[in-house]
Amino acid sequence: MPRNEGNLDRALRIIAGIVLIALVFVGPQTNWGWIGIVPLATGLVGFCPLYRLFGINTCPLSQRQG
């Protein structure tokens, strides 16, 4: 899987994922917070399947290569 997320994009996804997962334990304590696993996982891996589907690439390194 080639990376298609830039560093800022990855950082924002990781932060958003952690915040959403935290909602399960604090705040409204809703199970909807588990949806935070998706941005957390894609941020950690650096690959977003939806970006590939729509042809989006925010990773400057992979844009130079090909």
PDBQT receptor file of N, H, CA, C and O in Angstrom, charges set to zero:
ATOM      1  N   MET A   1       0.841  -1.182   0.000  1.00  0.00    +0.000 N 
ATOM      2  CA  MET A   1       0.000   0.000   0.000  1.00  0.00    +0.000 C 
ATOM      3  C   MET A   1       0.883   1.241   0.000  1.00  0.00    +0.000 C 
ATOM      4  O   MET A   1       1.598   1.489   0.971  1.00  0.00    +0.000 OA
ATOM      5  N   PRO A   2       0.844   2.010  -1.054  1.00  0.00    +0.000 N 
ATOM      6  CA  PRO A   2       1.593   3.263  -1.058  1.00  0.00    +0.000 C 
ATOM      7  C   PRO A   2       0.889   4.305  -0.191  1.00  0.00    +0.000 C 
ATOM      8  O   PRO A   2      -0.338   4.319  -0.093  1.00  0.00    +0.000 OA
ATOM      9  N   ARG A   3       1.671   5.165   0.428  1.00  0.00    +0.000 N 
ATOM     10  H   ARG A   3       2.668   5.154   0.349  1.00  0.00    +0.000 HD
ATOM     11  CA  ARG A   3       1.085   6.222   1.251  1.00  0.00    +0.000 C 
ATOM     12  C   ARG A   3       0.353   7.220   0.367  1.00  0.00    +0.000 C 
ATOM     13  O   ARG A   3       0.826   7.564  -0.716  1.00  0.00    +0.000 OA
ATOM     14  N   ASN A   4      -0.785   7.677   0.825  1.00  0.00    +0.000 N 
ATOM     15  H   ASN A   4      -1.169   7.398   1.705  1.00  0.00    +0.000 HD
ATOM     16  CA  ASN A   4      -1.506   8.728   0.105  1.00  0.00    +0.000 C 
ATOM     17  C   ASN A   4      -1.977   9.829   1.056  1.00  0.00    +0.000 C 
ATOM     18  O   ASN A   4      -2.863  10.616   0.720  1.00  0.00    +0.000 OA
ATOM     19  N   GLU A   5      -1.374   9.876   2.247  1.00  0.00    +0.000 N 
ATOM     20  H   GLU A   5      -0.655   9.238   2.520  1.00  0.00    +0.000 HD
ATOM     21  CA  GLU A   5      -1.696  10.909   3.222  1.00  0.00    +0.000 C 
ATOM     22  C   GLU A   5      -0.419  11.646   3.617  1.00  0.00    +0.000 C 
ATOM     23  O   GLU A   5       0.602  11.027   3.913  1.00  0.00    +0.000 OA
ATOM     24  N   GLY A   6      -0.493  12.964   3.616  1.00  0.00    +0.000 N 
ATOM     25  H   GLY A   6      -1.323  13.467   3.375  1.00  0.00    +0.000 HD
ATOM     26  CA  GLY A   6       0.633  13.769   4.058  1.00  0.00    +0.000 C 
ATOM     27  C   GLY A   6       0.731  13.784   5.580  1.00  0.00    +0.000 C 
ATOM     28  O   GLY A   6      -0.150  13.279   6.276  1.00  0.00    +0.000 OA
ATOM     29  N   ASN A   7       1.815  14.371   6.087  1.00  0.00    +0.000 N 
ATOM     30  H   ASN A   7       2.530  14.782   5.522  1.00  0.00    +0.000 HD
ATOM     31  CA  ASN A   7       2.061  14.380   7.534  1.00  0.00    +0.000 C 
ATOM     32  C   ASN A   7       0.984  15.134   8.309  1.00  0.00    +0.000 C 
ATOM     33  O   ASN A   7       0.542  14.672   9.360  1.00  0.00    +0.000 OA
ATOM     34  N   LEU A   8       0.557  16.293   7.799  1.00  0.00    +0.000 N 
ATOM     35  H   LEU A   8       0.916  16.668   6.944  1.00  0.00    +0.000 HD
ATOM     36  CA  LEU A   8      -0.494  17.055   8.481  1.00  0.00    +0.000 C 
ATOM     37  C   LEU A   8      -1.803  16.278   8.487  1.00  0.00    +0.000 C 
ATOM     38  O   LEU A   8      -2.494  16.219   9.504  1.00  0.00    +0.000 OA
ATOM     39  N   ASP A   9      -2.133  15.692   7.366  1.00  0.00    +0.000 N 
ATOM     40  H   ASP A   9      -1.571  15.740   6.540  1.00  0.00    +0.000 HD
ATOM     41  CA  ASP A   9      -3.350  14.881   7.247  1.00  0.00    +0.000 C 
ATOM     42  C   ASP A   9      -3.312  13.719   8.247  1.00  0.00    +0.000 C 
ATOM     43  O   ASP A   9      -4.302  13.443   8.925  1.00  0.00    +0.000 OA
ATOM     44  N   ARG A  10      -2.177  13.052   8.330  1.00  0.00    +0.000 N 
ATOM     45  H   ARG A  10      -1.373  13.276   7.779  1.00  0.00    +0.000 HD
ATOM     46  CA  ARG A  10      -2.035  11.919   9.251  1.00  0.00    +0.000 C 
ATOM     47  C   ARG A  10      -2.179  12.374  10.700  1.00  0.00    +0.000 C 
ATOM     48  O   ARG A  10      -2.863  11.728  11.494  1.00  0.00    +0.000 OA
ATOM     49  N   ALA A  11      -1.535  13.485  11.040  1.00  0.00    +0.000 N 
ATOM     50  H   ALA A  11      -0.980  14.010  10.395  1.00  0.00    +0.000 HD
ATOM     51  CA  ALA A  11      -1.592  13.989  12.423  1.00  0.00    +0.000 C 
ATOM     52  C   ALA A  11      -3.025  14.351  12.809  1.00  0.00    +0.000 C 
ATOM     53  O   ALA A  11      -3.473  14.028  13.909  1.00  0.00    +0.000 OA
ATOM     54  N   LEU A  12      -3.735  15.012  11.916  1.00  0.00    +0.000 N 
ATOM     55  H   LEU A  12      -3.371  15.274  11.022  1.00  0.00    +0.000 HD
ATOM     56  CA  LEU A  12      -5.124  15.391  12.207  1.00  0.00    +0.000 C 
ATOM     57  C   LEU A  12      -6.018  14.167  12.366  1.00  0.00    +0.000 C 
ATOM     58  O   LEU A  12      -6.909  14.158  13.216  1.00  0.00    +0.000 OA
ATOM     59  N   ARG A  13      -5.793  13.151  11.572  1.00  0.00    +0.000 N 
ATOM     60  H   ARG A  13      -5.069  13.157  10.882  1.00  0.00    +0.000 HD
ATOM     61  CA  ARG A  13      -6.582  11.919  11.680  1.00  0.00    +0.000 C 
ATOM     62  C   ARG A  13      -6.316  11.214  13.007  1.00  0.00    +0.000 C 
ATOM     63  O   ARG A  13      -7.245  10.733  13.657  1.00  0.00    +0.000 OA
ATOM     64  N   ILE A  14      -5.049  11.156  13.405  1.00  0.00    +0.000 N 
ATOM     65  H   ILE A  14      -4.295  11.547  12.878  1.00  0.00    +0.000 HD
ATOM     66  CA  ILE A  14      -4.702  10.494  14.667  1.00  0.00    +0.000 C 
ATOM     67  C   ILE A  14      -5.331  11.242  15.840  1.00  0.00    +0.000 C 
ATOM     68  O   ILE A  14      -5.893  10.622  16.742  1.00  0.00    +0.000 OA
ATOM     69  N   ILE A  15      -5.239  12.569  15.830  1.00  0.00    +0.000 N 
ATOM     70  H   ILE A  15      -4.782  13.073  15.097  1.00  0.00    +0.000 HD
ATOM     71  CA  ILE A  15      -5.839  13.367  16.907  1.00  0.00    +0.000 C 
ATOM     72  C   ILE A  15      -7.350  13.181  16.934  1.00  0.00    +0.000 C 
ATOM     73  O   ILE A  15      -7.934  12.978  17.999  1.00  0.00    +0.000 OA
ATOM     74  N   ALA A  16      -7.987  13.249  15.759  1.00  0.00    +0.000 N 
ATOM     75  H   ALA A  16      -7.512  13.414  14.894  1.00  0.00    +0.000 HD
ATOM     76  CA  ALA A  16      -9.440  13.080  15.691  1.00  0.00    +0.000 C 
ATOM     77  C   ALA A  16      -9.852  11.691  16.172  1.00  0.00    +0.000 C 
ATOM     78  O   ALA A  16     -10.853  11.546  16.874  1.00  0.00    +0.000 OA
ATOM     79  N   GLY A  17      -9.088  10.678  15.800  1.00  0.00    +0.000 N 
ATOM     80  H   GLY A  17      -8.275  10.796  15.230  1.00  0.00    +0.000 HD
ATOM     81  CA  GLY A  17      -9.402   9.314  16.229  1.00  0.00    +0.000 C 
ATOM     82  C   GLY A  17      -9.316   9.152  17.731  1.00  0.00    +0.000 C 
ATOM     83  O   GLY A  17     -10.179   8.522  18.343  1.00  0.00    +0.000 OA
ATOM     84  N   ILE A  18      -8.274   9.719  18.330  1.00  0.00    +0.000 N 
ATOM     85  H   ILE A  18      -7.573  10.230  17.833  1.00  0.00    +0.000 HD
ATOM     86  CA  ILE A  18      -8.109   9.630  19.780  1.00  0.00    +0.000 C 
ATOM     87  C   ILE A  18      -9.230  10.363  20.496  1.00  0.00    +0.000 C 
ATOM     88  O   ILE A  18      -9.757   9.872  21.494  1.00  0.00    +0.000 OA
ATOM     89  N   VAL A  19      -9.598  11.538  19.993  1.00  0.00    +0.000 N 
ATOM     90  H   VAL A  19      -9.170  11.937  19.183  1.00  0.00    +0.000 HD
ATOM     91  CA  VAL A  19     -10.687  12.313  20.610  1.00  0.00    +0.000 C 
ATOM     92  C   VAL A  19     -12.001  11.546  20.525  1.00  0.00    +0.000 C 
ATOM     93  O   VAL A  19     -12.748  11.481  21.502  1.00  0.00    +0.000 OA
ATOM     94  N   LEU A  20     -12.283  10.969  19.369  1.00  0.00    +0.000 N 
ATOM     95  H   LEU A  20     -11.676  11.022  18.576  1.00  0.00    +0.000 HD
ATOM     96  CA  LEU A  20     -13.532  10.215  19.220  1.00  0.00    +0.000 C 
ATOM     97  C   LEU A  20     -13.569   8.987  20.119  1.00  0.00    +0.000 C 
ATOM     98  O   LEU A  20     -14.594   8.698  20.735  1.00  0.00    +0.000 OA
ATOM     99  N   ILE A  21     -12.462   8.270  20.194  1.00  0.00    +0.000 N 
ATOM    100  H   ILE A  21     -11.630   8.506  19.693  1.00  0.00    +0.000 HD
ATOM    101  CA  ILE A  21     -12.418   7.092  21.060  1.00  0.00    +0.000 C 
ATOM    102  C   ILE A  21     -12.561   7.509  22.522  1.00  0.00    +0.000 C 
ATOM    103  O   ILE A  21     -13.150   6.777  23.317  1.00  0.00    +0.000 OA
ATOM    104  N   ALA A  22     -12.033   8.663  22.880  1.00  0.00    +0.000 N 
ATOM    105  H   ALA A  22     -11.554   9.258  22.235  1.00  0.00    +0.000 HD
ATOM    106  CA  ALA A  22     -12.148   9.150  24.260  1.00  0.00    +0.000 C 
ATOM    107  C   ALA A  22     -13.608   9.395  24.644  1.00  0.00    +0.000 C 
ATOM    108  O   ALA A  22     -13.958   9.333  25.822  1.00  0.00    +0.000 OA
ATOM    109  N   LEU A  23     -14.460   9.673  23.656  1.00  0.00    +0.000 N 
ATOM    110  H   LEU A  23     -14.176   9.723  22.698  1.00  0.00    +0.000 HD
ATOM    111  CA  LEU A  23     -15.881   9.890  23.941  1.00  0.00    +0.000 C 
ATOM    112  C   LEU A  23     -16.551   8.640  24.504  1.00  0.00    +0.000 C 
ATOM    113  O   LEU A  23     -17.590   8.728  25.160  1.00  0.00    +0.000 OA
ATOM    114  N   VAL A  24     -15.958   7.485  24.248  1.00  0.00    +0.000 N 
ATOM    115  H   VAL A  24     -15.114   7.414  23.715  1.00  0.00    +0.000 HD
ATOM    116  CA  VAL A  24     -16.517   6.246  24.775  1.00  0.00    +0.000 C 
ATOM    117  C   VAL A  24     -16.338   6.195  26.295  1.00  0.00    +0.000 C 
ATOM    118  O   VAL A  24     -17.168   5.626  27.004  1.00  0.00    +0.000 OA
ATOM    119  N   PHE A  25     -15.258   6.788  26.785  1.00  0.00    +0.000 N 
ATOM    120  H   PHE A  25     -14.584   7.251  26.210  1.00  0.00    +0.000 HD
ATOM    121  CA  PHE A  25     -14.911   6.682  28.197  1.00  0.00    +0.000 C 
ATOM    122  C   PHE A  25     -15.249   7.917  29.018  1.00  0.00    +0.000 C 
ATOM    123  O   PHE A  25     -15.559   7.800  30.204  1.00  0.00    +0.000 OA
ATOM    124  N   VAL A  26     -15.197   9.091  28.413  1.00  0.00    +0.000 N 
ATOM    125  H   VAL A  26     -14.946   9.185  27.449  1.00  0.00    +0.000 HD
ATOM    126  CA  VAL A  26     -15.515  10.344  29.113  1.00  0.00    +0.000 C 
ATOM    127  C   VAL A  26     -16.521  11.128  28.285  1.00  0.00    +0.000 C 
ATOM    128  O   VAL A  26     -16.790  10.784  27.134  1.00  0.00    +0.000 OA
ATOM    129  N   GLY A  27     -17.060  12.149  28.856  1.00  0.00    +0.000 N 
ATOM    130  H   GLY A  27     -16.842  12.428  29.791  1.00  0.00    +0.000 HD
ATOM    131  CA  GLY A  27     -18.034  12.965  28.136  1.00  0.00    +0.000 C 
ATOM    132  C   GLY A  27     -19.369  12.271  28.055  1.00  0.00    +0.000 C 
ATOM    133  O   GLY A  27     -19.863  11.759  29.060  1.00  0.00    +0.000 OA
ATOM    134  N   PRO A  28     -19.969  12.242  26.869  1.00  0.00    +0.000 N 
ATOM    135  CA  PRO A  28     -21.299  11.633  26.748  1.00  0.00    +0.000 C 
ATOM    136  C   PRO A  28     -21.287  10.107  26.854  1.00  0.00    +0.000 C 
ATOM    137  O   PRO A  28     -22.350   9.496  26.967  1.00  0.00    +0.000 OA
ATOM    138  N   GLN A  29     -20.131   9.494  26.820  1.00  0.00    +0.000 N 
ATOM    139  H   GLN A  29     -19.268   9.990  26.728  1.00  0.00    +0.000 HD
ATOM    140  CA  GLN A  29     -19.973   8.030  26.916  1.00  0.00    +0.000 C 
ATOM    141  C   GLN A  29     -20.893   7.295  25.940  1.00  0.00    +0.000 C 
ATOM    142  O   GLN A  29     -21.688   6.436  26.321  1.00  0.00    +0.000 OA
ATOM    143  N   THR A  30     -20.754   7.660  24.688  1.00  0.00    +0.000 N 
ATOM    144  H   THR A  30     -20.108   8.358  24.378  1.00  0.00    +0.000 HD
ATOM    145  CA  THR A  30     -21.552   7.039  23.644  1.00  0.00    +0.000 C 
ATOM    146  C   THR A  30     -20.713   6.040  22.860  1.00  0.00    +0.000 C 
ATOM    147  O   THR A  30     -19.510   6.239  22.697  1.00  0.00    +0.000 OA
ATOM    148  N   ASN A  31     -21.319   4.991  22.384  1.00  0.00    +0.000 N 
ATOM    149  H   ASN A  31     -22.297   4.829  22.517  1.00  0.00    +0.000 HD
ATOM    150  CA  ASN A  31     -20.603   3.988  21.592  1.00  0.00    +0.000 C 
ATOM    151  C   ASN A  31     -20.221   4.497  20.212  1.00  0.00    +0.000 C 
ATOM    152  O   ASN A  31     -19.404   3.872  19.535  1.00  0.00    +0.000 OA
ATOM    153  N   TRP A  32     -20.787   5.614  19.776  1.00  0.00    +0.000 N 
ATOM    154  H   TRP A  32     -21.451   6.123  20.325  1.00  0.00    +0.000 HD
ATOM    155  CA  TRP A  32     -20.423   6.193  18.487  1.00  0.00    +0.000 C 
ATOM    156  C   TRP A  32     -18.961   6.606  18.454  1.00  0.00    +0.000 C 
ATOM    157  O   TRP A  32     -18.395   6.788  17.376  1.00  0.00    +0.000 OA
ATOM    158  N   GLY A  33     -18.346   6.754  19.609  1.00  0.00    +0.000 N 
ATOM    159  H   GLY A  33     -18.806   6.605  20.484  1.00  0.00    +0.000 HD
ATOM    160  CA  GLY A  33     -16.936   7.112  19.670  1.00  0.00    +0.000 C 
ATOM    161  C   GLY A  33     -16.020   6.067  19.059  1.00  0.00    +0.000 C 
ATOM    162  O   GLY A  33     -14.903   6.383  18.648  1.00  0.00    +0.000 OA
ATOM    163  N   TRP A  34     -16.486   4.814  18.996  1.00  0.00    +0.000 N 
ATOM    164  H   TRP A  34     -17.392   4.557  19.330  1.00  0.00    +0.000 HD
ATOM    165  CA  TRP A  34     -15.662   3.761  18.403  1.00  0.00    +0.000 C 
ATOM    166  C   TRP A  34     -15.409   3.993  16.921  1.00  0.00    +0.000 C 
ATOM    167  O   TRP A  34     -14.518   3.368  16.347  1.00  0.00    +0.000 OA
ATOM    168  N   ILE A  35     -16.169   4.874  16.292  1.00  0.00    +0.000 N 
ATOM    169  H   ILE A  35     -16.894   5.382  16.758  1.00  0.00    +0.000 HD
ATOM    170  CA  ILE A  35     -15.920   5.211  14.893  1.00  0.00    +0.000 C 
ATOM    171  C   ILE A  35     -14.539   5.861  14.739  1.00  0.00    +0.000 C 
ATOM    172  O   ILE A  35     -14.000   5.941  13.636  1.00  0.00    +0.000 OA
ATOM    173  N   GLY A  36     -13.979   6.323  15.863  1.00  0.00    +0.000 N 
ATOM    174  H   GLY A  36     -14.417   6.258  16.759  1.00  0.00    +0.000 HD
ATOM    175  CA  GLY A  36     -12.644   6.924  15.854  1.00  0.00    +0.000 C 
ATOM    176  C   GLY A  36     -11.543   5.946  15.493  1.00  0.00    +0.000 C 
ATOM    177  O   GLY A  36     -10.421   6.361  15.203  1.00  0.00    +0.000 OA
ATOM    178  N   ILE A  37     -11.839   4.664  15.504  1.00  0.00    +0.000 N 
ATOM    179  H   ILE A  37     -12.750   4.327  15.740  1.00  0.00    +0.000 HD
ATOM    180  CA  ILE A  37     -10.846   3.666  15.099  1.00  0.00    +0.000 C 
ATOM    181  C   ILE A  37     -10.467   3.859  13.631  1.00  0.00    +0.000 C 
ATOM    182  O   ILE A  37      -9.318   3.632  13.251  1.00  0.00    +0.000 OA
ATOM    183  N   VAL A  38     -11.413   4.270  12.819  1.00  0.00    +0.000 N 
ATOM    184  H   VAL A  38     -12.347   4.454  13.127  1.00  0.00    +0.000 HD
ATOM    185  CA  VAL A  38     -11.155   4.434  11.382  1.00  0.00    +0.000 C 
ATOM    186  C   VAL A  38     -10.121   5.530  11.122  1.00  0.00    +0.000 C 
ATOM    187  O   VAL A  38      -9.099   5.246  10.496  1.00  0.00    +0.000 OA
ATOM    188  N   PRO A  39     -10.339   6.778  11.576  1.00  0.00    +0.000 N 
ATOM    189  CA  PRO A  39      -9.303   7.785  11.312  1.00  0.00    +0.000 C 
ATOM    190  C   PRO A  39      -7.992   7.481  12.028  1.00  0.00    +0.000 C 
ATOM    191  O   PRO A  39      -6.923   7.806  11.511  1.00  0.00    +0.000 OA
ATOM    192  N   LEU A  40      -8.053   6.868  13.204  1.00  0.00    +0.000 N 
ATOM    193  H   LEU A  40      -8.922   6.604  13.624  1.00  0.00    +0.000 HD
ATOM    194  CA  LEU A  40      -6.825   6.514  13.911  1.00  0.00    +0.000 C 
ATOM    195  C   LEU A  40      -6.022   5.497  13.105  1.00  0.00    +0.000 C 
ATOM    196  O   LEU A  40      -4.811   5.653  12.945  1.00  0.00    +0.000 OA
ATOM    197  N   ALA A  41      -6.675   4.474  12.605  1.00  0.00    +0.000 N 
ATOM    198  H   ALA A  41      -7.658   4.347  12.735  1.00  0.00    +0.000 HD
ATOM    199  CA  ALA A  41      -5.978   3.435  11.830  1.00  0.00    +0.000 C 
ATOM    200  C   ALA A  41      -5.423   3.991  10.519  1.00  0.00    +0.000 C 
ATOM    201  O   ALA A  41      -4.276   3.715  10.167  1.00  0.00    +0.000 OA
ATOM    202  N   THR A  42      -6.219   4.766   9.801  1.00  0.00    +0.000 N 
ATOM    203  H   THR A  42      -7.150   4.991  10.087  1.00  0.00    +0.000 HD
ATOM    204  CA  THR A  42      -5.731   5.303   8.531  1.00  0.00    +0.000 C 
ATOM    205  C   THR A  42      -4.608   6.309   8.760  1.00  0.00    +0.000 C 
ATOM    206  O   THR A  42      -3.691   6.409   7.944  1.00  0.00    +0.000 OA
ATOM    207  N   GLY A  43      -4.670   7.049   9.855  1.00  0.00    +0.000 N 
ATOM    208  H   GLY A  43      -5.414   6.967  10.518  1.00  0.00    +0.000 HD
ATOM    209  CA  GLY A  43      -3.597   7.979  10.167  1.00  0.00    +0.000 C 
ATOM    210  C   GLY A  43      -2.309   7.273  10.531  1.00  0.00    +0.000 C 
ATOM    211  O   GLY A  43      -1.229   7.716  10.140  1.00  0.00    +0.000 OA
ATOM    212  N   LEU A  44      -2.403   6.185  11.273  1.00  0.00    +0.000 N 
ATOM    213  H   LEU A  44      -3.280   5.826  11.591  1.00  0.00    +0.000 HD
ATOM    214  CA  LEU A  44      -1.211   5.441  11.654  1.00  0.00    +0.000 C 
ATOM    215  C   LEU A  44      -0.574   4.728  10.460  1.00  0.00    +0.000 C 
ATOM    216  O   LEU A  44       0.651   4.650  10.359  1.00  0.00    +0.000 OA
ATOM    217  N   VAL A  45      -1.401   4.215   9.566  1.00  0.00    +0.000 N 
ATOM    218  H   VAL A  45      -2.396   4.278   9.648  1.00  0.00    +0.000 HD
ATOM    219  CA  VAL A  45      -0.896   3.482   8.405  1.00  0.00    +0.000 C 
ATOM    220  C   VAL A  45      -0.444   4.436   7.300  1.00  0.00    +0.000 C 
ATOM    221  O   VAL A  45       0.502   4.133   6.573  1.00  0.00    +0.000 OA
ATOM    222  N   GLY A  46      -1.106   5.579   7.165  1.00  0.00    +0.000 N 
ATOM    223  H   GLY A  46      -1.875   5.825   7.756  1.00  0.00    +0.000 HD
ATOM    224  CA  GLY A  46      -0.752   6.534   6.114  1.00  0.00    +0.000 C 
ATOM    225  C   GLY A  46      -1.446   6.269   4.796  1.00  0.00    +0.000 C 
ATOM    226  O   GLY A  46      -1.059   6.822   3.767  1.00  0.00    +0.000 OA
ATOM    227  N   PHE A  47      -2.465   5.432   4.815  1.00  0.00    +0.000 N 
ATOM    228  H   PHE A  47      -2.779   4.982   5.651  1.00  0.00    +0.000 HD
ATOM    229  CA  PHE A  47      -3.193   5.083   3.602  1.00  0.00    +0.000 C 
ATOM    230  C   PHE A  47      -4.682   5.160   3.862  1.00  0.00    +0.000 C 
ATOM    231  O   PHE A  47      -5.171   4.608   4.847  1.00  0.00    +0.000 OA
ATOM    232  N   CYS A  48      -5.407   5.838   2.990  1.00  0.00    +0.000 N 
ATOM    233  H   CYS A  48      -5.010   6.286   2.189  1.00  0.00    +0.000 HD
ATOM    234  CA  CYS A  48      -6.860   5.948   3.093  1.00  0.00    +0.000 C 
ATOM    235  C   CYS A  48      -7.485   5.355   1.831  1.00  0.00    +0.000 C 
ATOM    236  O   CYS A  48      -7.241   5.856   0.734  1.00  0.00    +0.000 OA
ATOM    237  N   PRO A  49      -8.287   4.297   1.969  1.00  0.00    +0.000 N 
ATOM    238  CA  PRO A  49      -8.912   3.685   0.795  1.00  0.00    +0.000 C 
ATOM    239  C   PRO A  49      -9.830   4.651   0.034  1.00  0.00    +0.000 C 
ATOM    240  O   PRO A  49      -9.908   4.589  -1.193  1.00  0.00    +0.000 OA
ATOM    241  N   LEU A  50     -10.515   5.532   0.743  1.00  0.00    +0.000 N 
ATOM    242  H   LEU A  50     -10.452   5.583   1.740  1.00  0.00    +0.000 HD
ATOM    243  CA  LEU A  50     -11.390   6.493   0.055  1.00  0.00    +0.000 C 
ATOM    244  C   LEU A  50     -10.587   7.489  -0.771  1.00  0.00    +0.000 C 
ATOM    245  O   LEU A  50     -11.027   7.900  -1.845  1.00  0.00    +0.000 OA
ATOM    246  N   TYR A  51      -9.414   7.881  -0.281  1.00  0.00    +0.000 N 
ATOM    247  H   TYR A  51      -9.057   7.547   0.591  1.00  0.00    +0.000 HD
ATOM    248  CA  TYR A  51      -8.548   8.762  -1.064  1.00  0.00    +0.000 C 
ATOM    249  C   TYR A  51      -8.178   8.089  -2.379  1.00  0.00    +0.000 C 
ATOM    250  O   TYR A  51      -8.189   8.726  -3.432  1.00  0.00    +0.000 OA
ATOM    251  N   ARG A  52      -7.855   6.821  -2.319  1.00  0.00    +0.000 N 
ATOM    252  H   ARG A  52      -7.846   6.304  -1.464  1.00  0.00    +0.000 HD
ATOM    253  CA  ARG A  52      -7.495   6.092  -3.541  1.00  0.00    +0.000 C 
ATOM    254  C   ARG A  52      -8.687   6.007  -4.490  1.00  0.00    +0.000 C 
ATOM    255  O   ARG A  52      -8.536   6.173  -5.700  1.00  0.00    +0.000 OA
ATOM    256  N   LEU A  53      -9.856   5.750  -3.944  1.00  0.00    +0.000 N 
ATOM    257  H   LEU A  53      -9.979   5.615  -2.961  1.00  0.00    +0.000 HD
ATOM    258  CA  LEU A  53     -11.066   5.641  -4.760  1.00  0.00    +0.000 C 
ATOM    259  C   LEU A  53     -11.345   6.936  -5.515  1.00  0.00    +0.000 C 
ATOM    260  O   LEU A  53     -11.735   6.909  -6.682  1.00  0.00    +0.000 OA
ATOM    261  N   PHE A  54     -11.141   8.083  -4.835  1.00  0.00    +0.000 N 
ATOM    262  H   PHE A  54     -10.824   8.104  -3.887  1.00  0.00    +0.000 HD
ATOM    263  CA  PHE A  54     -11.416   9.382  -5.446  1.00  0.00    +0.000 C 
ATOM    264  C   PHE A  54     -10.188  10.027  -6.085  1.00  0.00    +0.000 C 
ATOM    265  O   PHE A  54     -10.280  11.139  -6.604  1.00  0.00    +0.000 OA
ATOM    266  N   GLY A  55      -9.054   9.354  -6.055  1.00  0.00    +0.000 N 
ATOM    267  H   GLY A  55      -8.979   8.450  -5.633  1.00  0.00    +0.000 HD
ATOM    268  CA  GLY A  55      -7.847   9.877  -6.688  1.00  0.00    +0.000 C 
ATOM    269  C   GLY A  55      -7.189  11.018  -5.935  1.00  0.00    +0.000 C 
ATOM    270  O   GLY A  55      -6.497  11.837  -6.539  1.00  0.00    +0.000 OA
ATOM    271  N   ILE A  56      -7.393  11.086  -4.619  1.00  0.00    +0.000 N 
ATOM    272  H   ILE A  56      -7.955  10.420  -4.128  1.00  0.00    +0.000 HD
ATOM    273  CA  ILE A  56      -6.815  12.144  -3.797  1.00  0.00    +0.000 C 
ATOM    274  C   ILE A  56      -5.488  11.649  -3.227  1.00  0.00    +0.000 C 
ATOM    275  O   ILE A  56      -5.367  10.490  -2.831  1.00  0.00    +0.000 OA
ATOM    276  N   ASN A  57      -4.494  12.540  -3.189  1.00  0.00    +0.000 N 
ATOM    277  H   ASN A  57      -4.593  13.482  -3.510  1.00  0.00    +0.000 HD
ATOM    278  CA  ASN A  57      -3.195  12.197  -2.629  1.00  0.00    +0.000 C 
ATOM    279  C   ASN A  57      -2.621  13.447  -1.967  1.00  0.00    +0.000 C 
ATOM    280  O   ASN A  57      -2.325  14.427  -2.651  1.00  0.00    +0.000 OA
ATOM    281  N   THR A  58      -2.463  13.422  -0.647  1.00  0.00    +0.000 N 
ATOM    282  H   THR A  58      -2.703  12.625  -0.092  1.00  0.00    +0.000 HD
ATOM    283  CA  THR A  58      -1.915  14.569   0.065  1.00  0.00    +0.000 C 
ATOM    284  C   THR A  58      -0.472  14.335   0.494  1.00  0.00    +0.000 C 
ATOM    285  O   THR A  58       0.104  15.159   1.204  1.00  0.00    +0.000 OA
ATOM    286  N   CYS A  59       0.111  13.230   0.075  1.00  0.00    +0.000 N 
ATOM    287  H   CYS A  59      -0.356  12.560  -0.502  1.00  0.00    +0.000 HD
ATOM    288  CA  CYS A  59       1.488  12.898   0.440  1.00  0.00    +0.000 C 
ATOM    289  C   CYS A  59       2.437  13.465  -0.621  1.00  0.00    +0.000 C 
ATOM    290  O   CYS A  59       2.436  12.998  -1.760  1.00  0.00    +0.000 OA
ATOM    291  N   PRO A  60       3.243  14.464  -0.257  1.00  0.00    +0.000 N 
ATOM    292  CA  PRO A  60       4.114  15.070  -1.253  1.00  0.00    +0.000 C 
ATOM    293  C   PRO A  60       5.203  14.124  -1.764  1.00  0.00    +0.000 C 
ATOM    294  O   PRO A  60       5.647  14.276  -2.902  1.00  0.00    +0.000 OA
ATOM    295  N   LEU A  61       5.642  13.164  -0.970  1.00  0.00    +0.000 N 
ATOM    296  H   LEU A  61       5.281  13.040  -0.046  1.00  0.00    +0.000 HD
ATOM    297  CA  LEU A  61       6.686  12.241  -1.408  1.00  0.00    +0.000 C 
ATOM    298  C   LEU A  61       6.206  11.328  -2.519  1.00  0.00    +0.000 C 
ATOM    299  O   LEU A  61       6.927  11.107  -3.492  1.00  0.00    +0.000 OA
ATOM    300  N   SER A  62       5.008  10.797  -2.393  1.00  0.00    +0.000 N 
ATOM    301  H   SER A  62       4.421  10.977  -1.603  1.00  0.00    +0.000 HD
ATOM    302  CA  SER A  62       4.508   9.883  -3.421  1.00  0.00    +0.000 C 
ATOM    303  C   SER A  62       4.106  10.628  -4.683  1.00  0.00    +0.000 C 
ATOM    304  O   SER A  62       4.065  10.023  -5.754  1.00  0.00    +0.000 OA
ATOM    305  N   GLN A  63       3.810  11.911  -4.596  1.00  0.00    +0.000 N 
ATOM    306  H   GLN A  63       3.844  12.402  -3.726  1.00  0.00    +0.000 HD
ATOM    307  CA  GLN A  63       3.456  12.693  -5.779  1.00  0.00    +0.000 C 
ATOM    308  C   GLN A  63       4.687  12.918  -6.656  1.00  0.00    +0.000 C 
ATOM    309  O   GLN A  63       4.575  12.974  -7.881  1.00  0.00    +0.000 OA
ATOM    310  N   ARG A  64       5.860  13.047  -6.033  1.00  0.00    +0.000 N 
ATOM    311  H   ARG A  64       5.951  13.001  -5.038  1.00  0.00    +0.000 HD
ATOM    312  CA  ARG A  64       7.082  13.248  -6.800  1.00  0.00    +0.000 C 
ATOM    313  C   ARG A  64       7.526  11.965  -7.490  1.00  0.00    +0.000 C 
ATOM    314  O   ARG A  64       8.143  12.016  -8.554  1.00  0.00    +0.000 OA
ATOM    315  N   GLN A  65       7.220  10.825  -6.899  1.00  0.00    +0.000 N 
ATOM    316  H   GLN A  65       6.718  10.784  -6.035  1.00  0.00    +0.000 HD
ATOM    317  CA  GLN A  65       7.690   9.557  -7.445  1.00  0.00    +0.000 C 
ATOM    318  C   GLN A  65       6.906   9.112  -8.668  1.00  0.00    +0.000 C 
ATOM    319  O   GLN A  65       7.450   8.427  -9.534  1.00  0.00    +0.000 OA
ATOM    320  N   GLY A  66       5.678   9.478  -8.750  1.00  0.00    +0.000 N 
ATOM    321  H   GLY A  66       5.235  10.034  -8.046  1.00  0.00    +0.000 HD
ATOM    322  CA  GLY A  66       4.950   8.914  -9.858  1.00  0.00    +0.000 C 
ATOM    323  C   GLY A  66       3.814   9.716 -10.269  1.00  0.00    +0.000 C 
ATOM    324  O   GLY A  66       3.106   9.348 -11.206  1.00  0.00    +0.000 OA
TER     325      GLY A  66
